[in-house]
C-alpha cells in the first residue's frame, strides 16, 4: 500500500522514515524541546528510536506518522500523526505534534491541521476527529479551543508521561458537521499570519 503524503503550497507531511533522523534531531534540538516534560518530544539522541516506534505503530494500521516539512525553507520542522484509527466509525485522532521552536507560533501548525482535517473529513469521511492533550499543557488546550474543537472531558491518571508521572488527558473533538466552520477558521488564520507575520498558536 502506498504510504500517505499530504501537501499544499506551504507544508508537506511526509511518511516518517529513518532518513528523516538527522533533520528531525536538528528540529528537536531547536529549543531543547525534549526538556518539556508534558510532551512526547524526543531528545535529539533518541530520534532513531522514536522513528522506529512510530514505524511499528504504522505497521499495526492504527498510526500514520509524518515528518513535517516547511516548503518555504525546505526543512523538516517536526512531526505529527494520525492515531487511534477506527475504520468502523470511521474516526481518528490527530496528535503527537511538535515543532522546532523557530517554527512555533507561525502559520505552519494551522497549515498542517488544515491538511490533516481535510484528509480525515473529505477523503476518509470521518464522523469525528479527536485530540488528546496533557492537562498541564495549557497552550495546547487554548489552541484547540481557538480551532473550534469541543472539550469532551478529562481522563484522570490516564497515561504515563516520559518522566514516569501520571497525566490527566483532556479530550477534544471536531464532528463532521463542524468541519466547514473549522476550515474557514484555519483559512482565515493562515491568511492573517502570512500577511502580518503575527504569532500563531501552539502545536497540539
N, C-alpha and C positions, 0 to 999 in steps of 0.2 A: 504494500500500500504506500502511495506517495505521501511523504511527510508534509504537514501543513505549513505553508508560509503565508503570512498576511502582510500586505504592504499598501501604502499610499505614497504621496509625494513627500511626506515628512519622515516617516519611520518604516522600518521593515522588521517584522517579527520572524526570525529565522529559527528553524528547528535546533534546539540546543544540542551542541555536539562537542566532542573533545577538542576540535580545532578552534573553539571559542575560548579556550582556557586562558591564554595569555591576555587577550583583551578583557576578559571578564575579571581576571585578577587585578588588572590595572583599574577597572571601574570600581571594584570593591575597595581598593586602596585609596581611592579618591574620597577623602573624608573619614577614613578609618571606620567604615560602616559596620564592620564586624564587632565593634565595641557597643553597638546598640543592642542591649540585652533583650529587648522586647521584640526583636525582629529575627528573621531567618537568614540574614545576610551572611555569607561565608567569609571567613578570613581569607585573604589572598592565597595563603599557603594551602587552604583546604578546597580551592575551587575545583580541582580534579575530582575529588571525592563527591563534591556537590553535583557535578555534571554526571558522574557515574550513577548516583542515587536517582537523579531525575530520569536517566535513561532506563533504569529498572522500572520506574513508575510508568514511563511511556509504554513499555512492553506489556504492562498489565492492562492497557486500554483505558485507564481511568485518569491519566495525566497526560497533558500535552504541554511540554515546557519549551520556552522560547528564549533566545538571546535577542535583546532589543538593540537595533542599530539605528542611530541617528543618521539619516541620509544626508543632512546638511553638512556634517563633519566626517561622514563615513567612519564612524567609530561605534563600537559596542559600548553602551552606557549602562547596561544592567540586564535584568531578567524578569520574566513574568510567566504565568502558566494558567491553563485551564486545568481544573482538577475536580474530583468527586463527580465525574461524568456519569450520568444515568440516562441512557438512551431510551428507557421505557417512558419517561415523562414527556419529553426529554427536558433535562436541566443540567446545569454545570455551575461550577464556581470559578471565579477569577481571583487570583491572589499570588502569594509568594513573590510579590512585586517589590523590586528595589532598584534604585538608580544611583549612579555616581553623584556625589554631592553637586558637582558642577552642572548636572543635568536636572537637578531638582528645582521645583518652583518655576518651571518653564512650560511651554506648550506640549512637551513630549508625553507626559503622563496622560493628558487628555486625548492626544492622538492615538496612543496605544489602547485606551479604553474604548474609543470610538471604533477602532478596527475590531477589537475582540467582541464587543457587544453586537456589532453588525453581523459578525460571523455567527454568533450564538443565536440571535433572533431571526435574522434574514436568511441565512444559509441553512442553519440546522432546524430552525423553527422551535426554539426552546420556549417552554412555558414560563420559565423563571431562570434568572441568573443570580447566584448568591455571592456574598463577600463575607469573609470572616477576618476579624482583626483583634489584636490584643486589647483588652480593656484599658491598659496603660497607654496605648498608642492614640493619644487624643488627636493628633494631627490627622491620622488616617481616618478616624471616626468623623471628624468635621468634614474632611474631603468627600467621604461617601455621602454624607448628608447633603452637601452642596451639589453633588452629582445628581441627586434625586432618588437615591436608594433609600428604602424604608427600613428602619431598625425593627427586626422581628423579635429579638430577645437576647438574653445573655446566658451562656452555658458556663456555669461556675466550676472552677477547678477542672477544666476541660482537657487541657493539653500541657505537656512539659515544654518549657522554654529551653533554648540551647544551654542555659546555665543550670538546668535541672529544676528550677522553681515551677510551680503550677500557675498557669494563666487562666483567667476568665476570658472566654471568647465572645465577642459581640458579633451577632449575626445580622446582616443586612441582605436585602434582595431587591431586584427590579423585576416586575412582571412584564410579559409581552405587551400588554396594552399600555404600559408606561414608557416603553422604549421610544416612541416618536418624540415625546417631550424631552426625554433624556438626550436623544440625539441632537435636538435643537439647542439644548443647553451646552453640549460639547462643541457643536459647531460655532456657537457664539463665543465661547470661551477661547477656543483656538484662534479664531479671527482676532479677538481683542488682544490676546497675548502676543501674537505675531506682529500686530500693528504697533503695539506700545512697548513691548518688552517688559510689561508689568509682571510681577510674581504670579505664579500659578498655584497649584495645590500639591500637597504632599502625596507620595505614592500610597496606594492601598491595594 
